[in-house]
Amino acid sequence: MIYRNNKLLAAIRQLPCASCGIEGGSQAAHSNLLRHGKGRGLKASDAATFPLCVPCHMEFDQGKALTKAEREQLTMDWLAWTHIQLIENEMIEVKR
């Protein structure tokens, strides 16, 4: 079963766009990598989600400006950045 968490997605939408930095209007963009649970007709785990504004989200998912390797590296970088922001800004509860 793929991990789903509406509270996590709501917190991610509060962060600025991971790509351009614009605040307000971020969407919770799911990873498109198979290792994060992405499949035909399936979204990846909510744990593999990062904030992107609408234009950046569309460009990232459908644009041709990035290679597969660049898209994969950005995904990993943005996931790490997102998790750091959520924890350091105490937007999610971290169990110790």
C-alpha positions in Angstrom: 0.0 0.0 0.0 1.3 3.4 -0.9 1.7 5.9 1.9 -0.9 8.7 2.0 -0.9 11.7 4.4 -3.2 14.7 3.8 -1.6 16.7 6.7 1.8 16.2 5.1 0.6 17.4 1.7 -1.0 20.5 3.3 2.3 21.3 5.0 4.2 20.9 1.7 1.7 23.3 0.0 2.7 26.0 2.5 6.3 25.9 1.4 7.7 28.1 -1.4 8.2 26.5 -4.8 11.3 24.3 -4.6 12.3 25.4 -8.2 11.7 29.2 -8.4 11.2 30.1 -4.8 7.8 31.9 -5.3 5.7 31.8 -2.1 2.0 31.1 -2.1 0.4 28.8 -4.6 2.6 25.8 -4.3 1.2 22.4 -5.2 2.4 19.1 -3.7 4.3 17.5 -6.6 4.8 13.8 -6.3 8.0 12.2 -7.5 7.8 10.5 -10.9 10.4 7.9 -10.0 9.5 4.2 -9.8 11.5 3.7 -6.6 9.1 6.1 -4.9 6.0 4.1 -5.9 5.2 5.8 -9.2 3.5 3.5 -11.6 1.0 3.5 -14.5 -2.0 5.3 -13.0 -0.4 5.5 -9.5 1.1 8.5 -7.8 4.2 8.0 -5.8 4.2 7.9 -2.0 3.2 11.2 -0.3 6.5 11.0 1.5 8.1 11.6 -1.9 6.5 15.0 -2.5 7.9 18.5 -2.9 6.4 21.9 -3.4 6.2 23.4 -7.0 4.1 26.3 -8.3 1.8 25.6 -11.2 4.2 26.7 -14.0 7.2 24.9 -12.5 5.1 21.8 -11.9 3.9 21.7 -15.5 7.5 22.3 -16.8 8.9 19.6 -14.6 6.3 17.0 -15.5 5.8 17.8 -19.2 8.7 20.0 -20.3 11.5 19.0 -22.6 14.2 21.2 -21.1 15.6 18.6 -18.7 17.2 15.2 -19.3 16.0 12.2 -17.4 19.2 12.3 -15.3 18.6 16.1 -14.5 15.0 15.4 -13.6 16.0 12.6 -11.3 18.7 14.7 -9.6 16.3 17.6 -9.1 13.7 15.2 -7.6 16.2 13.9 -5.1 17.5 17.4 -4.2 14.0 18.8 -3.8 12.8 15.9 -1.7 15.8 16.4 0.7 15.2 20.2 0.8 11.5 19.7 1.5 12.0 17.3 4.4 14.6 19.6 5.9 12.2 22.6 5.7 9.3 20.6 7.2 11.4 19.4 10.1 13.3 22.7 10.8 10.2 24.8 10.6 8.4 22.3 12.8 5.6 21.8 10.2 5.4 18.1 10.9 5.8 16.1 14.0 9.0 14.2 14.3 8.8 11.2 16.6 12.0 10.7 18.7 
